[in-house]
Amino acid sequence: MTIEEPLDKAIIMDFLRAGFNITPGALCFIKQRDDPSQFAQLLLKSFKSTRQRKTITLEMLETIDGALAKLVGNLRGTKAESGGVAPKRDQDRPSPGKPGARASPRAGAVPLIRADPAALATPAVDVPGEDKPAIEVVSMDEAANQAAGAVPRAAGLTSKSTFTPLAKEHAAQVKVVEDCTGKLRNDGEFGDFLHVFSDRFERIKAIFKGRSDIPRFTDICDLGDASRSGDETYVLGMVVDKRQTKSGNLMLEIDDATGTTNVVISAKSKDPRVLATILMDEVLCFKGFNKEGFFFANEFYWPDVRRNRRPQLAAEDLSIALVSDLHVGSDNHLGDLWDRFKRWIRGEGLSEAAREFAGKVKYIAIAGDLVDGVGVYPTQEEHLVIKDVYQQFDRVAEMLGELPDYITFIVSPGSHEPVRRALPQPAIPKSYARGLYALKAVMVGDPATVETHGVKTMLYHGESFIDLSIDIPGMSNSTPEKAMEKLMASRHLAPSFGKKTELAPDKKDWLVINEVPDILHTGHVHCNGVKQYHGTWLVNSGCFQGQTDFMKSLGIVPSPGRPNVISLKDFKLTTLNLSG
């Protein structure tokens, strides 16, 4: 809207100072009073000030005009009654596209998103301020009828922002807790694999030592001691072989730094479905007794997570949004869903309560595959609309740059980024993603753990999910939260070596989950899935890409447009349904 008169500017500034925007139609309505300045002041006294900027529209003024008339006399007198021009009504309001036009409520409507309980493994949490925990998509004009001030943003608003977000009032607090970037060390020799497996064993051994329910365990070399034969004991080992005996029992070969032994687990004593979840290269603890060179296990344990663990919570009422798999550059990238997410997080077209909720998002964590890349698979070029990886990253930076500038981005690579495929992956280099570095995004590797206001989030793209769906009966790529639960129990992000997941040797095994995160955020399989596991939110946020031929070959039906938002203060999770 062009401001041409001093009176216009004075009225607009009065409303802005009081915490309100004003549409061109509403300004025109006020100016048609006998004393526009007095009328504006009476209006402002009738409104309640608010931290979240509201928009005053023509409809709202028409509604309250009658009530004001009772207080100050007949203020409906217009310039028409004294020879002036009568106030415009629906039939003679400016048409869209002309100066002073009002946007149609349906034009570019953005759904008002509620929690989607069908997507949650635990009861859904409503957006604060919303009434019903049901799956519901509310258009902008319907939202306007539900909450005061919840109206479509007109093309000519007097302020660039429609609301004052809480997240803007807080400085970012991000600490990188663990990240391999710049720290990878190996000699390029086969012996490096020995280092990484030894480090894995020692790290998980330390986790078992921290458990109060498991007493001191025995080294494998000491199991043959005659004085210990037949005595119940605990033994720790890495699974190096797995087979079934003729009698149907499970036979495992395990080793530690001192030796190797065979562990027998009776199929009658354990559920075969549980036994099937034991993977090669996992480090497990077994309880039983040694006899004639075999260790007969009555019980076995994964390192797992303490069941009564409580997550760390922030003092500030802020949130983190979790997204992944944008695949910018692909002809299957769903830009319309991203635009809806952009408008949602900017608070455009939402009710006051929904705007307040969106305004608490201080961080956006992206768990890989921001771009589709180039040369990732044989026929990829046929499916690219941006065929240069540098231009793909430029477009990603442009998209993120359109989001509010008070938001901090945390970015981890995936299987389509121009970094090495083998895990762990370092952060995306600046030479490819200068725009992201210019946005001051926190660039980390895969995996990586960051801390925001004390809450720890581990980002892992999820490359091992495909292996888990192959190795474990009943495990599906469509339910990534179950795979994540398995990884948490194993305390390792890719337990089995030599499968489809490429693992690089290093002096340290960066895939061990040493410290339990409050949030584990993944992607890769393009399916939304969330679950709370012993105080940790397990979250896979789906994607912003339609189903590809590769997804079809794996039988994966993606669930695009399902970002998840977690409150850092009360740990409530809300799944947004942008595709509704």
C-alpha positions as CSV (number, residue, x, y, z in Angstrom):
1,M,0.0,0.0,0.0
2,T,1.3,3.4,-0.9
3,I,1.1,6.0,1.8
4,E,0.4,9.4,0.2
5,E,-1.1,11.5,2.9
6,P,0.2,12.6,6.3
7,L,-3.2,11.5,7.8
8,D,-2.7,8.0,6.4
9,K,0.8,7.8,7.9
10,A,-0.4,9.1,11.3
11,I,-3.2,6.6,11.6
12,I,-1.0,3.7,10.4
13,M,1.7,4.6,12.9
14,D,-0.8,4.8,15.8
15,F,-2.0,1.3,15.0
16,L,1.5,-0.1,14.6
17,R,2.6,1.4,17.9
18,A,-0.4,-0.3,19.6
19,G,0.6,-3.7,18.1
20,F,-1.8,-3.8,15.1
21,N,-1.6,-3.9,11.3
22,I,-4.3,-2.3,9.3
23,T,-5.6,-3.2,5.9
24,P,-6.3,-0.7,3.1
25,G,-10.0,-1.2,3.4
26,A,-10.0,-0.6,7.1
27,L,-7.9,2.6,6.6
28,C,-10.4,3.8,4.0
29,F,-13.3,3.1,6.5
30,I,-11.6,5.2,9.2
31,K,-10.8,8.1,6.8
32,Q,-14.5,8.3,5.9
33,R,-15.4,9.4,9.4
34,D,-16.1,13.0,10.3
35,D,-13.0,13.0,12.5
36,P,-10.7,10.1,11.4
37,S,-8.1,10.7,14.0
38,Q,-10.6,10.7,16.9
39,F,-12.3,7.6,15.5
40,A,-9.0,5.8,15.2
41,Q,-8.2,6.6,18.9
42,L,-11.6,5.3,20.0
43,L,-11.0,2.1,18.1
44,L,-7.6,1.6,19.7
45,K,-9.1,2.1,23.1
46,S,-11.6,-0.6,22.4
47,F,-8.9,-3.2,21.3
48,K,-6.7,-5.1,23.7
49,S,-3.0,-4.7,23.1
50,T,-1.2,-8.0,22.2
51,R,2.3,-9.3,21.8
52,Q,1.3,-11.1,18.6
53,R,0.5,-8.4,16.0
54,K,-3.1,-8.6,14.8
55,T,-4.5,-7.3,11.6
56,I,-7.4,-4.9,11.6
57,T,-9.7,-5.4,8.7
58,L,-12.8,-3.7,7.2
59,E,-15.1,-6.5,8.4
60,M,-13.9,-6.2,11.9
61,L,-14.6,-2.4,11.9
62,E,-18.0,-2.9,10.5
63,T,-18.8,-5.4,13.3
64,I,-17.7,-3.2,16.1
65,D,-19.0,0.1,14.6
66,G,-22.4,-0.4,16.1
67,A,-21.0,-1.1,19.6
68,L,-18.9,2.0,19.5
69,A,-21.9,4.1,18.4
70,K,-23.6,3.2,21.7
71,L,-20.6,4.6,23.6
72,V,-19.9,7.8,21.8
73,G,-23.0,8.7,19.9
74,N,-23.9,8.1,16.4
75,L,-20.5,7.7,14.8
76,R,-22.0,6.2,11.7
77,G,-22.3,9.8,10.4
78,T,-20.1,9.8,7.3
79,K,-18.9,12.3,4.8
80,A,-21.8,11.2,2.7
81,E,-24.2,12.5,5.3
82,S,-22.5,15.9,5.2
83,G,-22.0,15.9,1.5
84,G,-19.1,13.4,1.5
85,V,-18.7,9.9,0.1
86,A,-20.5,7.0,1.8
87,P,-18.3,4.1,3.1
88,K,-17.8,1.3,0.6
89,R,-19.5,-2.1,1.0
90,D,-18.9,-5.4,-0.6
91,Q,-20.2,-4.4,-4.0
92,D,-18.0,-1.4,-4.4
93,R,-14.8,-2.3,-2.6
94,P,-11.6,-2.2,-4.6
95,S,-11.1,-5.3,-6.7
96,P,-8.1,-7.6,-6.0
97,G,-5.0,-6.4,-7.8
98,K,-5.8,-2.7,-7.6
99,P,-4.4,-0.3,-5.0
100,G,-6.1,-0.9,-1.7
101,A,-7.4,-4.3,-2.8
102,R,-8.3,-7.1,-0.3
103,A,-7.0,-10.6,-0.9
104,S,-9.7,-13.2,-1.3
105,P,-9.8,-15.5,1.8
106,R,-9.5,-18.5,-0.5
107,A,-6.6,-17.1,-2.5
108,G,-3.4,-19.0,-1.7
109,A,-5.2,-20.5,1.4
110,V,-2.9,-22.1,3.9
111,P,-4.3,-24.9,6.1
112,L,-4.4,-24.2,9.8
113,I,-2.6,-27.3,11.0
114,R,-3.4,-29.3,14.0
115,A,-1.7,-32.3,15.6
116,D,-2.1,-35.5,13.5
117,P,-2.7,-38.3,16.1
118,A,-2.7,-41.0,13.3
119,A,1.0,-40.3,12.8
120,L,2.0,-40.5,16.5
121,A,2.9,-43.6,18.4
122,T,1.8,-41.8,21.6
123,P,-1.2,-39.5,22.1
124,A,-1.0,-36.5,19.9
125,V,-0.4,-33.1,21.4
126,D,-2.5,-30.2,20.2
127,V,-1.2,-26.9,19.0
128,P,-1.4,-24.7,22.1
129,G,-4.6,-22.7,21.9
130,E,-6.5,-25.0,19.6
131,D,-9.5,-26.8,20.8
132,K,-9.8,-30.3,19.4
133,P,-7.1,-33.0,19.1
134,A,-8.6,-34.2,15.9
135,I,-7.2,-34.4,12.4
136,E,-8.5,-31.2,10.9
137,V,-7.4,-28.9,8.2
138,V,-8.9,-25.4,8.5
139,S,-8.8,-22.9,5.6
140,M,-7.8,-19.3,6.2
141,D,-11.3,-17.9,6.0
142,E,-12.6,-20.5,8.4
143,A,-9.8,-19.7,10.8
144,A,-10.8,-16.1,10.6
145,N,-14.3,-17.0,12.0
146,Q,-12.7,-19.1,14.8
147,A,-10.3,-16.6,16.3
148,A,-10.3,-12.8,16.6
149,G,-7.9,-11.3,14.1
150,A,-7.3,-14.7,12.3
151,V,-7.8,-13.3,8.8
152,P,-6.0,-13.7,5.5
153,R,-2.9,-11.5,5.0
154,A,-3.9,-8.8,2.4
155,A,-1.5,-7.9,-0.4
156,G,-1.1,-4.4,1.0
157,L,-0.5,-4.8,4.8
158,T,1.2,-1.9,6.4
159,S,3.9,-4.0,8.0
160,K,6.3,-6.6,6.5
161,S,5.6,-9.0,9.4
162,T,2.2,-10.1,10.5
163,F,3.2,-11.0,14.0
164,T,5.9,-10.6,16.6
165,P,7.4,-14.1,17.3
166,L,8.6,-15.1,20.7
167,A,11.6,-16.8,19.1
168,K,12.8,-13.5,17.9
169,E,13.2,-12.3,21.4
170,H,15.8,-15.0,22.3
171,A,19.3,-15.4,21.1
172,A,20.3,-18.7,19.6
173,Q,22.0,-21.2,22.0
174,V,23.6,-23.9,19.9
175,K,26.5,-26.1,21.0
176,V,27.9,-28.9,18.8
177,V,28.4,-31.8,21.2
178,E,29.7,-34.4,18.9
179,D,30.7,-34.2,15.2
180,C,33.3,-36.0,13.1
181,T,33.9,-33.0,10.8
182,G,37.6,-32.2,10.7
183,K,38.4,-35.1,13.1
184,L,38.4,-38.2,10.9
185,R,41.7,-40.1,11.2
186,N,42.8,-43.3,9.5
187,D,45.9,-44.6,7.8
188,G,44.2,-46.1,4.8
189,E,45.1,-49.6,5.8
190,F,43.0,-52.7,6.6
191,G,44.1,-52.5,10.2
192,D,42.0,-49.4,10.6
193,F,38.9,-51.6,10.7
194,L,40.4,-53.3,13.8
195,H,40.6,-49.9,15.5
196,V,37.0,-49.0,14.8
197,F,35.6,-52.3,16.0
198,S,37.8,-52.2,19.1
199,D,36.7,-48.7,19.9
200,R,33.0,-49.8,19.4
201,F,33.5,-52.7,21.8
202,E,35.1,-50.5,24.5
203,R,32.5,-47.8,24.3
204,I,29.6,-50.2,24.6
205,K,31.4,-52.1,27.3
206,A,31.5,-48.8,29.2
207,I,27.7,-48.4,28.8
208,F,27.2,-51.9,30.2
209,K,29.5,-51.0,33.2
210,G,27.2,-48.1,33.9
211,R,24.1,-50.3,34.4
212,S,23.2,-51.2,37.9
213,D,21.3,-54.4,37.0
214,I,24.4,-56.1,35.6
215,P,27.3,-57.0,38.0
216,R,30.9,-57.5,37.0
217,F,31.3,-59.7,33.9
218,T,33.9,-62.2,33.0
219,D,36.4,-62.1,30.2
220,I,36.0,-64.8,27.6
221,C,39.5,-66.2,28.3
222,D,38.5,-66.8,31.9
223,L,35.4,-68.9,31.1
224,G,37.4,-72.1,30.9
225,D,38.7,-71.8,34.4
226,A,37.7,-75.0,36.1
227,S,36.7,-73.2,39.3
228,R,34.2,-71.2,37.3
229,S,32.8,-74.1,35.3
230,G,29.0,-74.4,35.9
231,D,28.9,-71.1,37.9
232,E,26.4,-68.5,36.7
233,T,28.2,-65.4,35.3
234,Y,27.9,-62.6,32.8
235,V,30.0,-62.4,29.7
236,L,30.2,-59.6,27.1
237,G,31.0,-60.1,23.5
238,M,30.5,-58.9,19.9
239,V,28.5,-61.2,17.6
240,V,30.8,-62.5,14.8
241,D,28.6,-65.4,13.7
242,K,24.9,-66.4,14.0
243,R,23.3,-69.7,13.1
244,Q,20.6,-72.1,14.1
245,T,21.4,-75.6,15.5
246,K,19.7,-78.8,14.4
247,S,17.6,-78.7,17.5
248,G,16.4,-75.2,16.7
249,N,18.5,-73.3,19.2
250,L,20.3,-70.2,18.4
251,M,24.1,-70.4,18.2
252,L,26.2,-67.3,18.4
253,E,29.9,-66.9,18.2
254,I,31.1,-63.9,20.2
255,D,34.5,-62.4,20.9
256,D,36.1,-59.8,23.1
257,A,39.7,-58.6,23.3
258,T,40.7,-61.9,25.1
259,G,39.2,-64.6,23.1
260,T,36.2,-66.3,21.4
261,T,33.4,-68.5,22.6
262,N,30.1,-70.0,21.4
263,V,26.8,-68.9,23.1
264,V,23.8,-71.2,23.0
265,I,20.3,-69.7,23.5
266,S,17.4,-72.1,23.8
267,A,14.6,-71.4,21.4
268,K,12.2,-72.7,24.0
269,S,13.3,-70.1,26.6
270,K,13.1,-67.1,24.3
271,D,10.6,-65.8,21.8
272,P,12.0,-66.6,18.3
273,R,10.9,-63.1,17.2
274,V,13.2,-61.5,19.8
275,L,16.1,-63.8,18.8
276,A,15.7,-62.8,15.2
277,T,16.5,-59.2,16.1
278,I,20.0,-60.1,17.2
279,L,22.3,-58.6,14.5
280,M,25.9,-59.3,13.5
281,D,28.5,-57.1,15.1
282,E,26.2,-56.1,18.0
283,V,27.8,-56.0,21.4
284,L,25.6,-57.9,23.9
285,C,25.8,-59.2,27.4
286,F,24.9,-62.8,28.2
287,K,23.9,-64.3,31.6
288,G,24.5,-68.0,32.0
289,F,27.1,-70.7,32.6
290,N,30.0,-72.2,30.8
291,K,30.1,-75.9,30.2
292,E,32.4,-78.0,27.9
293,G,33.4,-75.0,25.8
294,F,29.9,-73.6,25.3
295,F,28.3,-70.7,27.2
296,F,24.6,-71.5,27.8
297,A,22.7,-68.2,28.1
298,N,19.6,-67.9,30.2
299,E,19.3,-64.2,29.5
300,F,20.9,-61.7,27.2
301,Y,20.8,-57.9,27.2
302,W,21.3,-55.1,24.7
303,P,23.1,-52.0,26.1
304,D,19.8,-50.1,25.6
305,V,18.6,-46.9,27.4
306,R,17.7,-46.5,31.1
307,R,13.9,-46.9,31.3
308,N,13.4,-44.1,33.9
309,R,15.5,-41.6,32.0
310,R,14.1,-38.1,31.9
311,P,14.9,-35.7,29.0
312,Q,16.6,-32.4,29.5
313,L,14.2,-29.5,29.1
314,A,14.8,-25.8,28.3
315,A,13.8,-22.9,30.5
316,E,12.8,-20.9,27.4
317,D,9.5,-21.6,25.7
318,L,11.0,-22.3,22.3
319,S,10.7,-25.1,19.7
320,I,12.7,-27.0,17.2
321,A,11.3,-28.1,13.8
322,L,12.5,-31.3,12.3
323,V,12.6,-31.8,8.5
324,S,14.5,-33.9,6.0
325,D,14.8,-35.0,2.4
326,L,13.9,-31.9,0.5
327,H,15.7,-33.2,-2.7
328,V,15.8,-29.8,-4.3
329,G,16.7,-30.2,-8.0
330,S,14.6,-33.3,-8.5
331,D,11.5,-33.1,-10.7
332,N,9.7,-34.8,-7.7
333,H,10.6,-32.0,-5.2
334,L,7.3,-30.8,-3.8
335,G,7.8,-27.0,-3.8
336,D,4.2,-26.3,-3.0
337,L,4.4,-28.1,0.3
338,W,7.6,-26.3,1.2
339,D,5.8,-23.0,0.4
340,R,3.0,-24.0,2.8
341,F,5.6,-24.7,5.4
342,K,7.2,-21.3,4.7
343,R,3.9,-19.5,5.1
344,W,3.1,-21.4,8.2
345,I,6.4,-20.6,10.0
346,R,6.0,-17.0,9.0
347,G,2.5,-17.0,10.6
348,E,0.7,-16.1,7.4
349,G,-3.0,-16.8,7.4
350,L,-3.2,-18.5,10.8
351,S,-5.2,-18.0,13.9
352,E,-3.7,-16.0,16.7
353,A,-3.0,-19.2,18.7
354,A,-1.4,-21.0,15.7
355,R,0.7,-17.9,14.9
356,E,1.9,-17.9,18.5
357,F,2.8,-21.6,18.2
358,A,4.7,-21.1,14.9
359,G,6.5,-18.1,16.4
360,K,8.2,-20.3,19.0
361,V,10.2,-22.2,16.4
362,K,13.8,-21.0,16.9
363,Y,15.6,-23.9,15.2
364,I,15.1,-26.0,12.1
365,A,17.1,-29.2,12.0
366,I,17.5,-30.8,8.5
367,A,18.6,-34.5,8.6
368,G,20.1,-34.8,5.1
369,D,19.3,-34.9,1.4
370,L,18.7,-31.1,1.1
371,V,19.5,-31.5,-2.6
372,D,19.0,-34.4,-5.1
373,G,22.6,-34.2,-6.1
374,V,24.2,-35.2,-9.5
375,G,25.3,-38.7,-10.5
376,V,23.9,-40.3,-7.4
377,Y,22.2,-43.1,-9.4
378,P,22.5,-44.1,-13.2
379,T,19.4,-42.4,-14.6
380,Q,19.2,-39.5,-12.3
381,E,19.8,-36.8,-14.9
382,E,16.5,-37.6,-16.5
383,H,14.7,-36.6,-13.3
384,L,16.6,-33.4,-12.6
385,V,15.2,-29.9,-13.2
386,I,18.4,-28.4,-11.8
387,K,21.3,-30.3,-13.2
388,D,24.1,-28.5,-11.4
389,V,24.7,-29.3,-7.8
390,Y,26.0,-25.8,-7.0
391,Q,22.7,-24.4,-8.4
392,Q,20.8,-26.9,-6.3
393,F,22.5,-25.6,-3.1
394,D,21.9,-22.0,-4.3
395,R,18.2,-22.8,-4.5
396,V,18.2,-24.4,-1.0
397,A,19.9,-21.3,0.4
398,E,17.3,-19.1,-1.3
399,M,14.4,-21.2,0.2
400,L,15.9,-21.1,3.7
401,G,16.6,-17.4,3.3
402,E,12.9,-16.8,2.8
403,L,12.2,-18.1,6.3
404,P,12.4,-15.7,9.3
405,D,15.9,-14.4,10.0
406,Y,15.7,-15.2,13.7
407,I,15.7,-19.0,13.0
408,T,18.9,-20.9,13.2
409,F,19.4,-23.8,10.8
410,I,21.2,-27.0,11.8
411,V,22.2,-29.0,8.6
412,S,23.5,-32.5,8.3
413,P,24.3,-34.3,5.0
414,G,22.6,-37.4,3.6
415,S,23.2,-39.9,0.8
416,H,22.6,-37.3,-2.0
417,E,25.0,-34.6,-0.8
418,P,28.5,-34.2,-2.4
419,V,30.4,-35.8,0.5
420,R,31.7,-39.3,0.9
421,R,29.0,-42.0,1.0
422,A,30.6,-44.0,3.8
423,L,29.7,-43.3,7.4
424,P,30.5,-41.1,9.2
425,Q,30.1,-38.2,6.8
426,P,31.7,-34.8,7.3
427,A,29.7,-31.7,7.0
428,I,28.8,-30.4,3.5
429,P,31.8,-28.4,2.3
430,K,31.6,-24.6,2.0
431,S,32.7,-24.8,-1.6
432,Y,29.3,-26.4,-2.5
433,A,27.0,-24.6,-0.1
434,R,28.3,-21.0,0.2
435,G,24.7,-19.8,0.6
436,L,24.1,-22.0,3.6
437,Y,27.3,-20.8,5.3
438,A,26.3,-17.2,4.5
439,L,23.0,-17.9,6.4
440,K,25.2,-18.9,9.4
441,A,23.7,-22.4,9.4
442,V,25.3,-24.8,11.8
443,M,26.9,-27.3,9.4
444,V,27.6,-30.7,11.0
445,G,28.3,-34.2,9.8
446,D,26.3,-37.4,9.7
447,P,25.8,-38.3,12.5
448,A,26.1,-35.4,14.8
449,T,24.7,-34.2,18.2
450,V,23.9,-30.6,18.9
451,E,22.5,-29.0,22.0
452,T,19.9,-26.2,21.9
453,H,19.1,-24.6,25.2
454,G,20.3,-27.7,26.9
455,V,18.2,-30.2,24.8
456,K,20.4,-32.6,22.9
457,T,19.3,-33.6,19.3
458,M,21.2,-36.3,17.4
459,L,20.9,-36.0,13.6
460,Y,21.4,-39.1,11.6
461,H,20.2,-39.5,8.0
462,G,19.3,-43.2,8.5
463,E,21.3,-45.1,5.9
464,S,21.1,-48.3,8.0
465,F,17.3,-48.5,7.9
466,I,17.4,-50.4,4.6
467,D,19.7,-53.1,6.1
468,L,17.4,-53.4,9.2
469,S,14.3,-54.0,7.0
470,I,16.2,-56.8,5.3
471,D,17.8,-58.4,8.3
472,I,14.9,-58.3,10.8
473,P,11.6,-60.0,9.9
474,G,8.7,-57.7,10.1
475,M,10.8,-54.5,10.1
476,S,9.5,-52.1,7.4
477,N,10.9,-49.0,5.8
478,S,7.4,-47.5,6.3
479,T,7.8,-47.5,10.1
480,P,11.2,-45.9,10.7
481,E,10.4,-45.3,14.3
482,K,10.7,-49.1,14.9
483,A,14.1,-49.1,13.3
484,M,15.2,-46.2,15.4
485,E,14.0,-48.0,18.5
486,K,16.3,-50.9,17.5
487,L,19.2,-48.6,17.1
488,M,18.7,-47.1,20.5
489,A,18.6,-50.5,22.1
490,S,21.8,-51.5,20.3
491,R,23.3,-48.0,21.1
492,H,24.7,-48.0,17.6
493,L,23.4,-46.3,14.4
494,A,24.6,-49.0,12.0
495,P,25.3,-52.2,14.0
496,S,26.1,-54.6,11.1
497,F,29.1,-54.2,8.9
498,G,29.4,-55.3,5.3
499,K,25.8,-54.7,4.3
500,K,24.3,-52.0,2.1
501,T,25.4,-49.3,4.6
502,E,28.9,-48.2,3.8
503,L,31.1,-47.8,6.8
504,A,34.5,-46.2,6.8
505,P,37.3,-47.1,9.3
506,D,38.6,-44.6,11.8
507,K,40.4,-44.5,15.1
508,K,37.0,-43.9,16.7
509,D,33.5,-45.4,16.0
510,W,31.4,-42.2,15.6
511,L,28.2,-44.3,15.2
512,V,28.1,-45.4,18.9
513,I,25.3,-43.6,20.8
514,N,27.5,-42.8,23.8
515,E,25.3,-40.2,25.4
516,V,21.5,-40.7,25.0
517,P,20.0,-37.8,23.1
518,D,16.7,-36.2,24.0
519,I,15.8,-36.2,20.3
520,L,16.9,-38.6,17.6
521,H,16.1,-37.1,14.2
522,T,16.4,-39.1,11.0
523,G,15.3,-39.2,7.3
524,H,16.2,-41.3,4.3
525,V,13.2,-43.5,3.9
526,H,10.8,-40.6,3.3
527,C,8.2,-41.9,5.8
528,N,7.0,-40.0,8.8
529,G,7.2,-41.9,12.1
530,V,7.5,-40.7,15.7
531,K,7.7,-42.5,19.0
532,Q,8.9,-41.7,22.5
533,Y,11.4,-44.3,23.7
534,H,12.6,-44.1,27.4
535,G,12.6,-40.3,27.4
536,T,13.8,-39.8,23.9
537,W,11.7,-38.6,20.9
538,L,12.4,-40.8,17.9
539,V,11.4,-38.7,14.8
540,N,11.5,-39.3,11.1
541,S,9.9,-36.3,9.4
542,G,9.1,-37.8,6.0
543,C,10.2,-35.7,3.1
544,F,9.4,-32.9,0.6
545,Q,9.6,-35.2,-2.4
546,G,7.0,-37.4,-4.2
547,Q,7.4,-41.1,-4.8
548,T,10.4,-41.9,-7.0
549,D,11.0,-45.1,-9.0
550,F,13.5,-46.1,-6.4
551,M,11.0,-45.7,-3.7
552,K,8.5,-47.8,-5.7
553,S,11.1,-50.6,-6.1
554,L,11.4,-50.7,-2.3
555,G,7.7,-50.6,-1.8
556,I,7.9,-47.3,0.1
557,V,5.0,-44.9,-0.1
558,P,6.3,-41.6,1.2
559,S,4.5,-39.3,3.6
560,P,5.6,-35.8,2.4
561,G,4.8,-32.6,4.1
562,R,4.9,-33.8,7.7
563,P,7.4,-31.7,9.6
564,N,7.5,-32.3,13.4
565,V,7.8,-29.6,16.0
566,I,9.0,-30.3,19.5
567,S,8.7,-27.8,22.3
568,L,12.1,-27.5,24.1
569,K,10.3,-26.5,27.3
570,D,7.6,-29.1,27.8
571,F,8.8,-31.7,25.2
572,K,5.4,-31.9,23.5
573,L,5.5,-33.0,19.9
574,T,3.2,-31.7,17.1
575,T,3.1,-33.2,13.6
576,L,2.1,-30.7,10.9
577,N,0.0,-32.0,8.0
578,L,0.9,-29.7,5.1
579,S,-0.6,-31.9,2.4
580,G,-4.1,-31.8,3.8
